[in-house]
Amino acid sequence: MAPPVLLDQLLRERTTALLQSATDYRRYAHHLSSRLHHLRKTLKVRRRIPAKARKSTSTAPEDATTTKYKPYVPTETELSTDKRFAGILLLAAERAWAHAMETKATMENNAAGAPERKQHILSRLAKARKHGAVLESILLNSDSATNSFTDYEILQVVAYNALLAATGDLESRNYEKAVASYALAYTGLSGLVLALATPDASDDDNDMADLYRDLISSTVEPALKFSAIQIDSSSRSIAVLALAHKHLPTSPVDKLVLSIAKDEAKAKELLSGKSDAADALSTMPTIQWRSHTAQLRDATVAAAILAARAADETLFSEILFPSGHATKKLSLRDQALRFDFALLAWQDAVDAVHNAITEATNSSIDEPQKRVQELYVVSTYANYSLISRRIARDNVLVSQLRSALNKKQKKASTSRSVVNKSVASKFKAVTGIYDTILQSISQINELPGVAADEALSNALSSLQKYYSSLRLAMVASGFPQASVDASTYWKKAVDEVNSVDEIALNLDHTEDDNNAKILFNVDVPGSRKFLTAVADASQSHFEQAKISEEAKFEAEQNKGSQSFVIDTLTSAAMWVDKRTGKTKFVDLERLVDLEKVARLTPVPAKPVFFDTAFNFIGYEDGIEKEATAAAAASPGEPAHGRGKPEISAPAQQEEKKTPWFWSR
């Protein structure tokens, strides 16, 4: 059998539907109609039944739409037999609420026809409240022996009906009834959280408890406080828990909460209206920041600041000002994680003060100017504390990165002039953190009341110069030591740290000594000494590199006038130039004059293919024929000889004209 449709399922469906606009509410209402129709069909019930065919019950609505038919209402027997019958009333109530919210969202975007739409909203909310009241009456008045619903399920129905009633009372501006309904809803929902939030709870229970908490913080608490303030302006100084206990109507919700709560002590604390947060005003009635004193009139703000101070106690004792040896064993990473708890607590305090200022500004009740000024003082105090701890956390992160950076630099080769990529990324990360610190200091300067405090402004200005010098030093460390960029940035860092006013940093924070220790606890003399030493060393390296470059350039220019080492083997390796008076050394780049060494040149030779050509041309045969012809003409001369045979002048001219290649 499917589980009954109760508050937990409706909240899940609201979350899934992402209700923001009128279209979302309209789509959600159609979905509820479909579910309601399917449930009626499954349970085989009619939407309206004839009046004669049904016996009148005390739980039936008095007003019927017609005289012949009445709306269907499940009986106690049906509810004890099948819990799904409760979904018929709750789905109808949720659908009426969705129609009301759709009209309200439409009216916010379009004010035309506001009176008619306002009346439609109230009628839909009244209808939803009527369905919820019918189911609540059946469950609370039923016999415990025959009732199959648990106390947890009954409390869901009571809380849901209280929410519907409170929404309708707030829309009709009936604040007295609204504050009572919201007090009942607050107590019921808190009881449901106590029933689910247990150490051994499942993931589904934890998710459901988160939905209840979100509904309490986003809807119930603001509306409860607003309604109470409209009745009595002094309710602003009362905690929400105390307000809920003060305006809680007579209801069996106390018994239900005690029966389902796993922690009886927390349940009694909830029902009694007394807690540490509720007593915050008596514990901390005023706030002292610098020369300003502000009285805390809002219990929520006081509780948030008390919680933040409680988180600071662990932070101060373990990290910032450790007193024992065991606390010093914390790693830098663990120290950074410990800051998160304090930062979250102070962020909650800042949000609480911001909400209080918004309520005081937008409230219909005329707030005294003194109260608004006090809220701004508390806002400055909370933001100042938050930013101070953020800067302290950033300093811990810088220490962590510098530790890792030193290890990487030791492993890196000292002969490299360019920093490797891993070390460069660390330099970039540390520089980014210093940028964040400088932005945080600028945020402090923009807080109300800081600009008028001359001593604090001067101290923040000096602090900004101090961190600016550290940032410039980190940028300089990213360049090669002998480069002009490194020397320039180191010089700027020294100029910044020299301009820091140490006297201005010694502020009188007798009222708030912790913030002074966190924010202005800097070692200016030590940083100045370190930066000056490193800057001088960098400048010396840069000058030596510059002299070496100049010497090399001069050697290149005077390369032709210098002698070679091979020609001056009998001279000393170091001598004093009589013309310039400078000491000169042997130039190892001019050992031998390579220009005097004979260069290799190709030797002229006859190509091979000419020899091959001679073998096929038959050049010797042609000479032999000419010699034979000449011997026939002159018998007294030998036919062969070492000399060349004589040829007549015309024959010589003809031989010149005819190439030897064509002699064949």
C-alpha positions as CSV (number, residue, x, y, z in Angstrom):
1,M,0.0,0.0,0.0
2,A,1.3,3.5,-0.9
3,P,2.2,5.8,2.0
4,P,-0.3,8.5,2.9
5,V,0.0,12.0,1.4
6,L,1.1,14.2,4.3
7,L,3.3,17.2,4.8
8,D,6.6,15.5,4.0
9,Q,5.3,14.4,0.5
10,L,3.9,17.9,-0.2
11,L,7.1,19.6,0.7
12,R,9.1,17.3,-1.6
13,E,6.7,18.0,-4.4
14,R,7.0,21.8,-3.8
15,T,10.7,21.5,-3.9
16,T,10.6,19.5,-7.2
17,A,8.1,21.9,-8.8
18,L,10.5,24.9,-8.2
19,L,7.6,27.3,-7.4
20,Q,8.7,30.8,-8.4
21,S,6.3,32.3,-11.0
22,A,2.5,32.1,-11.6
23,T,3.1,29.6,-14.4
24,D,4.9,27.3,-11.9
25,Y,2.0,27.5,-9.5
26,R,-0.5,26.8,-12.3
27,R,1.4,23.8,-13.4
28,Y,1.7,22.6,-9.9
29,A,-2.1,22.9,-9.4
30,H,-2.8,20.9,-12.5
31,H,-0.4,18.2,-11.2
32,L,-2.3,18.1,-7.9
33,S,-5.6,17.8,-9.7
34,S,-4.3,14.8,-11.6
35,R,-3.1,13.2,-8.5
36,L,-6.4,13.9,-6.7
37,H,-8.4,12.4,-9.5
38,H,-6.2,9.3,-9.6
39,L,-6.5,8.9,-5.9
40,R,-10.3,9.1,-5.9
41,K,-10.5,6.6,-8.7
42,T,-8.2,4.2,-6.8
43,L,-10.2,4.5,-3.6
44,K,-13.5,4.4,-5.5
45,V,-15.0,7.6,-4.0
46,R,-17.1,10.2,-5.7
47,R,-16.3,13.9,-5.6
48,R,-19.9,14.7,-4.6
49,I,-22.5,12.4,-3.1
50,P,-26.2,12.8,-2.7
51,A,-27.3,14.3,0.6
52,K,-29.8,11.5,1.3
53,A,-27.4,8.7,0.6
54,R,-25.0,9.9,3.3
55,K,-25.5,10.2,7.0
56,S,-24.6,13.5,8.4
57,T,-21.4,13.6,10.4
58,S,-20.1,16.1,12.8
59,T,-17.0,16.6,10.6
60,A,-18.9,17.3,7.5
61,P,-18.8,20.9,6.3
62,E,-21.9,23.0,7.1
63,D,-22.2,24.8,3.8
64,A,-23.0,22.6,0.9
65,T,-22.7,23.8,-2.7
66,T,-26.2,22.4,-3.5
67,T,-29.1,21.1,-1.5
68,K,-29.0,17.7,-3.2
69,Y,-25.2,17.0,-3.1
70,K,-22.5,17.4,-0.5
71,P,-18.7,17.2,-0.9
72,Y,-17.2,13.9,0.0
73,V,-15.4,13.8,3.4
74,P,-13.6,10.6,4.6
75,T,-14.9,9.1,7.8
76,E,-13.0,8.0,10.8
77,T,-13.5,4.4,9.8
78,E,-12.2,4.9,6.3
79,L,-9.1,6.7,7.7
80,S,-8.4,3.9,10.1
81,T,-8.8,1.4,7.3
82,D,-6.6,3.1,4.7
83,K,-4.4,6.2,5.4
84,R,-4.6,7.2,1.8
85,F,-8.1,8.7,2.4
86,A,-6.2,11.6,4.2
87,G,-4.7,12.5,0.9
88,I,-8.1,13.4,-0.6
89,L,-8.3,16.3,1.9
90,L,-4.7,17.3,1.9
91,L,-4.3,17.3,-1.9
92,A,-7.5,19.4,-2.2
93,A,-6.1,21.9,0.4
94,E,-2.7,22.0,-1.4
95,R,-4.4,22.7,-4.7
96,A,-6.4,25.5,-3.3
97,W,-3.2,27.0,-1.8
98,A,-1.5,26.7,-5.2
99,H,-4.4,28.6,-6.8
100,A,-4.0,31.3,-4.2
101,M,-0.3,31.6,-4.8
102,E,-0.8,31.7,-8.5
103,T,-3.2,34.7,-8.2
104,K,-0.8,36.4,-5.8
105,A,2.2,36.0,-8.2
106,T,0.1,37.4,-11.0
107,M,-1.0,40.3,-8.9
108,E,2.6,41.2,-8.1
109,N,3.4,41.5,-11.8
110,N,0.1,43.1,-12.8
111,A,-1.8,45.3,-10.3
112,A,-5.0,45.5,-12.5
113,G,-8.0,44.2,-10.6
114,A,-6.2,44.1,-7.3
115,P,-9.3,44.0,-5.0
116,E,-11.0,41.2,-6.9
117,R,-7.7,39.2,-7.0
118,K,-7.2,39.9,-3.3
119,Q,-10.6,38.5,-2.5
120,H,-9.9,35.4,-4.7
121,I,-6.7,34.8,-2.7
122,L,-8.4,35.0,0.6
123,S,-11.2,32.6,-0.6
124,R,-8.8,30.0,-1.9
125,L,-6.8,30.1,1.3
126,A,-10.0,29.8,3.4
127,K,-10.9,26.8,1.3
128,A,-7.5,25.2,1.9
129,R,-7.7,25.9,5.6
130,K,-11.2,24.3,5.7
131,H,-9.9,21.0,4.2
132,G,-7.0,20.9,6.6
133,A,-9.2,21.6,9.6
134,V,-11.5,18.8,8.7
135,L,-8.7,16.2,8.7
136,E,-7.1,17.7,11.8
137,S,-10.4,17.5,13.7
138,I,-11.0,13.8,12.7
139,L,-7.5,12.7,13.7
140,L,-7.4,14.6,17.0
141,N,-10.9,13.5,18.1
142,S,-10.7,9.9,17.0
143,D,-10.4,7.1,19.4
144,S,-6.7,6.1,20.0
145,A,-7.6,2.4,19.8
146,T,-9.0,2.7,16.3
147,N,-6.7,5.5,15.0
148,S,-4.0,4.1,12.7
149,F,-2.1,7.3,12.4
150,T,1.1,7.8,14.5
151,D,1.8,10.9,16.5
152,Y,4.5,11.9,14.0
153,E,1.9,11.8,11.2
154,I,-0.7,13.7,13.2
155,L,1.9,16.4,14.0
156,Q,2.5,16.7,10.3
157,V,-1.2,17.4,9.8
158,V,-1.4,19.9,12.7
159,A,1.7,21.8,11.4
160,Y,0.4,21.9,7.8
161,N,-3.0,23.2,8.9
162,A,-1.3,25.8,11.0
163,L,0.7,27.0,8.0
164,L,-2.4,27.3,5.9
165,A,-4.2,29.2,8.7
166,A,-1.2,31.5,9.2
167,T,-0.9,32.3,5.5
168,G,-4.6,33.3,5.3
169,D,-4.4,35.4,8.5
170,L,-1.3,37.2,7.3
171,E,-2.9,38.0,3.9
172,S,-6.0,39.4,5.7
173,R,-3.7,41.3,8.1
174,N,-5.1,39.7,11.1
175,Y,-1.8,39.8,13.0
176,E,-3.0,38.4,16.3
177,K,-4.3,35.2,14.7
178,A,-1.4,35.1,12.4
179,V,1.2,35.2,15.2
180,A,-0.6,32.4,17.0
181,S,-0.8,30.2,13.9
182,Y,2.9,30.8,13.1
183,A,3.8,30.0,16.7
184,L,1.9,26.7,16.4
185,A,3.6,25.9,13.0
186,Y,7.0,26.8,14.4
187,T,6.6,24.5,17.4
188,G,5.2,21.7,15.3
189,L,7.9,21.9,12.6
190,S,10.6,22.1,15.2
191,G,9.2,19.0,16.9
192,L,9.3,17.2,13.5
193,V,13.0,18.1,13.2
194,L,13.7,16.8,16.7
195,A,12.1,13.5,15.7
196,L,14.2,13.1,12.5
197,A,17.6,14.7,13.5
198,T,19.1,11.8,15.4
199,P,22.7,10.4,15.2
200,D,21.5,7.2,13.6
201,A,19.1,8.8,11.2
202,S,19.0,7.6,7.6
203,D,19.8,9.8,4.6
204,D,16.1,10.2,3.8
205,D,15.3,11.4,7.3
206,N,18.2,13.9,7.2
207,D,16.9,15.3,3.9
208,M,13.4,15.6,5.3
209,A,14.8,17.4,8.4
210,D,16.6,19.8,6.1
211,L,13.3,20.6,4.3
212,Y,11.6,21.3,7.6
213,R,14.5,23.6,8.7
214,D,14.4,25.5,5.4
215,L,10.7,26.0,5.8
216,I,11.2,27.3,9.4
217,S,14.1,29.7,8.5
218,S,12.7,31.0,5.2
219,T,9.0,31.3,6.0
220,V,7.9,30.7,9.5
221,E,10.5,32.7,11.5
222,P,10.4,35.9,9.5
223,A,6.6,35.9,9.4
224,L,6.3,35.1,13.1
225,K,8.6,38.0,14.0
226,F,6.9,40.4,11.6
227,S,3.5,39.6,12.9
228,A,4.6,39.9,16.6
229,I,6.3,43.3,15.9
230,Q,3.1,44.6,14.3
231,I,1.3,43.8,17.5
232,D,4.0,45.0,19.9
233,S,7.3,46.7,18.8
234,S,9.1,45.5,21.9
235,S,8.9,41.9,20.4
236,R,11.9,42.8,18.3
237,S,14.1,42.2,21.4
238,I,12.6,38.7,22.0
239,A,14.1,35.6,20.4
240,V,11.9,33.6,18.0
241,L,11.7,30.7,20.4
242,A,10.5,32.9,23.1
243,L,8.0,34.5,20.8
244,A,6.6,31.1,19.8
245,H,6.2,30.0,23.4
246,K,4.6,33.4,24.3
247,H,2.0,33.2,21.5
248,L,1.5,29.5,21.3
249,P,-2.3,28.7,21.6
250,T,-3.8,25.9,23.5
251,S,-3.2,22.8,21.5
252,P,-2.2,19.1,21.8
253,V,1.1,20.0,20.0
254,D,3.0,19.9,23.3
255,K,2.0,16.3,23.9
256,L,2.8,15.3,20.3
257,V,6.3,16.9,20.4
258,L,7.2,15.2,23.6
259,S,6.0,11.8,22.3
260,I,8.0,11.8,19.1
261,A,11.2,13.7,20.1
262,K,14.2,11.5,20.6
263,D,15.9,14.0,22.8
264,E,13.7,14.9,25.7
265,A,15.9,17.7,27.0
266,K,15.7,19.5,23.6
267,A,12.0,19.0,23.4
268,K,11.4,20.5,26.9
269,E,13.7,23.4,25.9
270,L,11.6,24.0,22.8
271,L,8.3,23.9,24.7
272,S,9.6,26.1,27.6
273,G,10.8,28.8,25.2
274,K,14.1,29.1,27.1
275,S,17.5,28.5,25.5
276,D,20.9,30.0,25.3
277,A,19.9,32.0,22.2
278,A,16.8,33.3,24.0
279,D,19.0,34.5,26.9
280,A,21.5,36.2,24.6
281,L,20.3,39.8,25.4
282,S,20.8,39.3,29.1
283,T,24.2,37.8,28.5
284,M,25.5,40.4,26.1
285,P,23.3,43.6,26.3
286,T,25.8,46.0,24.5
287,I,28.5,46.0,21.9
288,Q,31.7,48.1,22.2
289,W,33.6,48.9,19.1
290,R,36.3,51.6,19.3
291,S,34.7,54.6,20.9
292,H,31.1,53.6,20.0
293,T,28.7,51.7,22.2
294,A,25.6,50.1,20.8
295,Q,22.8,48.4,22.7
296,L,21.6,45.1,21.4
297,R,17.8,45.2,21.0
298,D,17.4,42.2,18.6
299,A,17.7,38.8,20.2
300,T,18.6,37.2,16.9
301,V,21.5,39.5,16.4
302,A,22.7,38.9,20.0
303,A,22.4,35.1,19.6
304,A,24.4,35.2,16.4
305,I,27.2,37.3,17.9
306,L,27.4,35.1,20.9
307,A,27.7,32.0,18.7
308,A,30.5,33.8,16.7
309,R,32.4,34.6,19.9
310,A,32.0,31.0,21.1
311,A,33.6,29.9,17.8
312,D,36.4,32.4,18.4
313,E,37.4,30.8,21.7
314,T,38.6,27.6,19.9
315,L,40.3,29.7,17.2
316,F,42.2,31.8,19.7
317,S,43.3,28.9,22.0
318,E,44.4,26.5,19.3
319,I,45.8,28.6,16.4
320,L,46.2,32.4,17.0
321,F,47.4,32.4,20.6
322,P,48.2,28.8,21.6
323,S,49.1,28.3,25.2
324,G,49.9,24.5,25.2
325,H,52.4,22.4,23.3
326,A,49.8,20.1,21.9
327,T,48.1,22.8,19.8
328,K,51.4,23.6,18.0
329,K,51.3,20.2,16.3
330,L,48.5,21.3,14.1
331,S,49.5,21.5,10.4
332,L,49.0,24.6,8.4
333,R,46.2,22.9,6.5
334,D,44.4,22.0,9.7
335,Q,44.8,25.6,10.9
336,A,43.2,26.9,7.7
337,L,40.3,24.5,8.2
338,R,39.8,25.7,11.8
339,F,39.2,29.2,10.5
340,D,36.1,28.1,8.6
341,F,34.0,27.6,11.7
342,A,34.7,31.1,12.9
343,L,34.2,32.6,9.5
344,L,30.8,30.9,9.1
345,A,29.7,32.0,12.5
346,W,30.7,35.6,11.9
347,Q,29.0,35.5,8.4
348,D,25.8,34.4,10.2
349,A,26.1,37.4,12.5
350,V,26.6,39.7,9.6
351,D,23.5,38.3,7.9
352,A,21.5,38.7,11.1
353,V,22.5,42.3,11.4
354,H,21.7,43.0,7.7
355,N,18.3,41.4,8.1
356,A,17.6,43.6,11.2
357,I,18.6,46.7,9.4
358,T,16.3,45.7,6.5
359,E,13.4,45.1,8.8
360,A,14.0,48.4,10.6
361,T,14.1,50.3,7.3
362,N,11.1,48.6,5.7
363,S,8.9,48.3,8.8
364,S,5.7,50.3,8.8
365,I,6.4,51.2,12.4
366,D,8.5,54.4,12.8
367,E,11.8,53.2,14.2
368,P,13.9,55.6,16.3
369,Q,16.9,57.0,14.7
370,K,19.0,55.9,17.6
371,R,18.1,52.3,17.0
372,V,19.1,52.4,13.4
373,Q,22.4,54.0,14.3
374,E,23.1,51.3,16.8
375,L,22.4,48.7,14.2
376,Y,25.0,50.3,11.9
377,V,27.5,50.2,14.7
378,V,26.8,46.5,15.3
379,S,27.1,45.9,11.5
380,T,30.5,47.6,11.4
381,Y,31.6,45.5,14.4
382,A,30.5,42.2,12.8
383,N,32.0,43.0,9.4
384,Y,35.2,44.2,11.0
385,S,35.5,41.0,12.9
386,L,34.7,38.8,9.9
387,I,37.3,40.5,7.6
388,S,39.9,40.4,10.4
389,R,39.6,36.7,10.7
390,R,39.6,36.3,6.9
391,I,42.9,38.1,6.7
392,A,44.3,35.9,9.4
393,R,43.2,32.8,7.5
394,D,44.9,34.2,4.4
395,N,48.2,34.7,6.3
396,V,48.0,31.0,7.3
397,L,47.5,30.0,3.7
398,V,50.5,32.1,2.7
399,S,52.7,30.4,5.2
400,Q,51.5,27.0,3.9
401,L,52.3,27.9,0.3
402,R,55.7,29.4,1.2
403,S,56.6,26.2,3.0
404,A,55.8,24.2,-0.1
405,L,57.6,26.8,-2.2
406,N,60.8,26.5,-0.2
407,K,60.8,22.7,-0.6
408,K,60.4,23.1,-4.4
409,Q,63.1,25.7,-4.7
410,K,65.6,23.4,-2.9
411,K,64.9,20.6,-5.4
412,A,65.2,22.9,-8.3
413,S,68.5,23.4,-10.1
414,T,70.4,26.5,-8.9
415,S,72.0,26.9,-12.4
416,R,68.7,27.6,-14.1
417,S,68.0,31.3,-14.8
418,V,64.3,30.7,-15.4
419,V,62.0,29.5,-12.6
420,N,60.3,26.2,-13.5
421,K,56.5,26.1,-13.9
422,S,55.6,24.5,-10.6
423,V,57.5,27.1,-8.6
424,A,56.0,29.9,-10.8
425,S,52.5,28.6,-10.0
426,K,53.2,28.9,-6.3
427,F,54.5,32.4,-6.7
428,K,51.3,33.3,-8.6
429,A,49.1,31.7,-5.9
430,V,50.8,33.6,-3.1
431,T,50.5,36.9,-5.1
432,G,46.8,36.2,-5.5
433,I,46.3,35.8,-1.8
434,Y,48.1,39.1,-1.1
435,D,45.7,40.7,-3.6
436,T,42.8,39.2,-1.6
437,I,44.3,40.7,1.6
438,L,44.6,44.1,0.1
439,Q,41.0,43.9,-1.1
440,S,39.8,42.9,2.4
441,I,41.6,46.0,3.9
442,S,39.8,48.2,1.3
443,Q,36.5,46.6,2.4
444,I,37.3,47.6,6.0
445,N,37.9,51.2,4.9
446,E,34.5,51.3,3.3
447,L,32.6,50.2,6.5
448,P,30.4,52.9,8.1
449,G,32.3,54.9,10.7
450,V,35.8,53.8,9.7
451,A,36.6,56.9,7.6
452,A,35.7,59.2,10.5
453,D,38.1,57.4,12.8
454,E,41.4,59.0,11.9
455,A,43.6,56.7,14.0
456,L,42.1,53.6,12.5
457,S,42.3,54.9,8.9
458,N,46.0,55.7,9.3
459,A,46.6,52.2,10.8
460,L,44.8,50.6,7.9
461,S,46.7,52.7,5.4
462,S,50.0,51.5,6.9
463,L,48.8,48.0,7.0
464,Q,47.9,48.2,3.3
465,K,51.4,49.5,2.5
466,Y,52.9,46.6,4.5
467,Y,51.0,43.9,2.6
468,S,51.7,45.7,-0.7
469,S,55.4,45.5,0.0
470,L,55.1,41.7,0.6
471,R,53.2,41.4,-2.6
472,L,55.8,43.2,-4.6
473,A,58.5,41.1,-3.0
474,M,56.7,37.9,-4.1
475,V,56.4,39.3,-7.6
476,A,60.1,40.0,-7.6
477,S,60.9,36.5,-6.5
478,G,59.3,35.2,-9.6
479,F,61.9,36.8,-11.9
480,P,65.5,35.7,-12.3
481,Q,67.7,37.2,-9.6
482,A,70.0,39.1,-11.9
483,S,67.2,40.6,-14.2
484,V,66.2,44.2,-14.3
485,D,62.6,43.3,-13.4
486,A,63.6,41.7,-10.2
487,S,65.8,44.6,-9.1
488,T,63.0,47.1,-9.9
489,Y,60.4,45.2,-7.9
490,W,62.7,44.7,-4.9
491,K,63.4,48.4,-4.9
492,K,59.6,49.2,-4.9
493,A,59.0,46.7,-2.1
494,V,61.7,48.3,0.0
495,D,60.2,51.8,-0.7
496,E,56.7,50.5,0.4
497,V,57.9,48.9,3.6
498,N,59.9,52.0,4.5
499,S,56.8,54.2,4.2
500,V,54.9,52.1,6.8
501,D,54.2,54.1,10.0
502,E,54.8,51.7,12.9
503,I,53.4,54.1,15.4
504,A,50.1,54.2,13.6
505,L,49.8,50.4,13.7
506,N,50.0,50.4,17.6
507,L,46.3,51.2,18.0
508,D,44.6,51.3,21.4
509,H,42.2,48.4,21.2
510,T,41.4,48.0,24.9
511,E,37.7,47.3,24.1
512,D,38.5,44.8,21.4
513,D,42.0,43.4,21.9
514,N,41.4,40.3,19.9
515,N,40.8,42.1,16.6
516,A,44.0,44.2,17.2
517,K,46.1,41.0,17.7
518,I,44.6,39.4,14.6
519,L,44.8,42.3,12.2
520,F,47.8,44.4,13.3
521,N,50.1,41.7,14.6
522,V,52.7,42.3,11.9
523,D,56.5,42.3,12.0
524,V,57.4,45.5,10.2
525,P,61.1,45.8,11.3
526,G,61.8,42.2,10.5
527,S,60.2,42.5,7.0
528,R,62.1,45.8,6.4
529,K,65.4,44.2,7.3
530,F,64.8,41.2,5.1
531,L,63.5,43.1,2.1
532,T,66.4,45.5,2.2
533,A,69.0,42.7,2.4
534,V,67.4,40.8,-0.5
535,A,67.0,44.0,-2.6
536,D,70.7,44.9,-2.1
537,A,71.8,41.4,-3.1
538,S,69.5,41.5,-6.2
539,Q,71.0,44.9,-7.1
540,S,74.5,43.6,-6.7
541,H,73.8,40.6,-8.9
542,F,72.2,42.9,-11.5
543,E,75.2,45.2,-11.5
544,Q,77.6,42.3,-11.9
545,A,75.6,40.9,-14.7
546,K,75.5,44.3,-16.3
547,I,79.3,44.7,-16.0
548,S,79.8,41.3,-17.5
549,E,77.5,42.2,-20.4
550,E,79.4,45.5,-20.9
551,A,82.7,43.7,-20.9
552,K,81.5,41.2,-23.4
553,F,80.2,44.0,-25.6
554,E,83.5,45.9,-25.4
555,A,85.4,42.7,-26.3
556,E,83.2,42.3,-29.4
557,Q,83.8,45.9,-30.4
558,N,87.6,45.7,-29.9
559,K,87.8,42.2,-31.3
560,G,90.0,43.4,-34.3
561,S,92.6,45.3,-32.1
562,Q,93.2,42.4,-29.7
563,S,95.9,39.9,-30.3
564,F,95.4,36.2,-30.4
565,V,96.6,33.9,-27.6
566,I,98.8,31.9,-30.0
567,D,100.7,35.0,-30.8
568,T,101.2,36.0,-27.2
569,L,102.2,32.7,-25.5
570,T,105.2,34.4,-23.9
571,S,103.0,37.2,-22.3
572,A,101.2,37.0,-19.0
573,A,97.6,35.8,-18.8
574,M,96.6,39.1,-17.0
575,W,98.0,42.5,-17.6
576,V,97.1,46.2,-17.2
577,D,96.2,48.2,-20.2
578,K,98.5,51.3,-20.2
579,R,96.0,53.3,-22.3
580,T,92.9,52.7,-20.1
581,G,94.4,51.5,-16.9
582,K,92.0,48.5,-16.8
583,T,93.1,45.0,-15.9
584,K,92.6,42.7,-18.9
585,F,92.5,38.9,-19.1
586,V,93.2,36.5,-21.8
587,D,90.2,36.3,-24.2
588,L,89.6,32.6,-24.6
589,E,87.4,33.3,-27.6
590,R,90.5,34.5,-29.6
591,L,92.8,31.6,-29.3
592,V,93.8,31.2,-33.0
593,D,93.4,33.4,-36.0
594,L,91.4,31.1,-38.2
595,E,91.6,33.5,-41.2
596,K,95.3,32.7,-41.6
597,V,94.7,29.0,-41.9
598,A,94.7,27.9,-45.6
599,R,91.2,27.1,-46.7
600,L,90.4,23.9,-48.5
601,T,89.7,24.5,-52.2
602,P,88.6,22.0,-54.9
603,V,91.4,20.7,-57.3
604,P,90.7,21.0,-61.0
605,A,90.2,17.5,-62.6
606,K,89.0,16.1,-65.9
607,P,85.5,14.6,-65.6
608,V,85.3,10.8,-66.2
609,F,82.8,11.1,-68.9
610,F,85.3,12.8,-71.2
611,D,87.6,9.7,-71.0
612,T,84.6,7.6,-72.0
613,A,83.9,9.9,-74.9
614,F,87.5,9.6,-76.2
615,N,87.2,5.9,-76.3
616,F,84.2,6.0,-78.6
617,I,85.0,9.0,-80.8
618,G,88.0,7.4,-82.4
619,Y,90.2,10.5,-82.3
620,E,93.4,8.5,-82.8
621,D,92.2,6.8,-86.0
622,G,91.6,10.2,-87.6
623,I,95.1,11.3,-86.9
624,E,96.5,8.1,-88.3
625,K,94.6,8.6,-91.6
626,E,96.0,12.1,-92.0
627,A,99.5,10.9,-91.3
628,T,99.2,8.2,-93.9
629,A,98.0,10.7,-96.6
630,A,100.9,13.1,-95.8
631,A,103.4,10.2,-96.1
632,A,102.1,9.4,-99.5
633,A,102.6,12.9,-100.6
634,S,106.1,13.1,-99.2
635,P,107.8,9.7,-99.4
636,G,111.1,11.0,-97.8
637,E,109.5,11.6,-94.5
638,P,108.5,9.0,-91.9
639,A,104.8,8.0,-91.6
640,H,104.9,8.0,-87.9
641,G,106.8,10.1,-85.4
642,R,106.7,11.9,-82.2
643,G,106.1,15.2,-83.8
644,K,102.9,16.3,-85.3
645,P,102.7,16.1,-89.1
646,E,102.8,19.4,-91.0
647,I,99.5,20.5,-92.6
648,S,99.0,23.2,-95.1
649,A,97.4,26.5,-94.2
650,P,94.1,25.9,-95.9
651,A,93.9,22.5,-94.3
652,Q,94.6,24.0,-90.8
653,Q,91.8,26.5,-91.3
654,E,89.5,23.8,-92.4
655,E,90.5,21.7,-89.4
656,K,89.8,24.6,-87.0
657,K,86.4,25.0,-88.5
658,T,85.5,21.3,-88.2
659,P,85.3,20.1,-84.6
660,W,87.0,17.0,-83.6
661,F,83.7,15.4,-82.5
662,W,82.6,15.3,-86.2
663,S,85.9,14.0,-87.6
664,R,84.5,10.5,-87.9
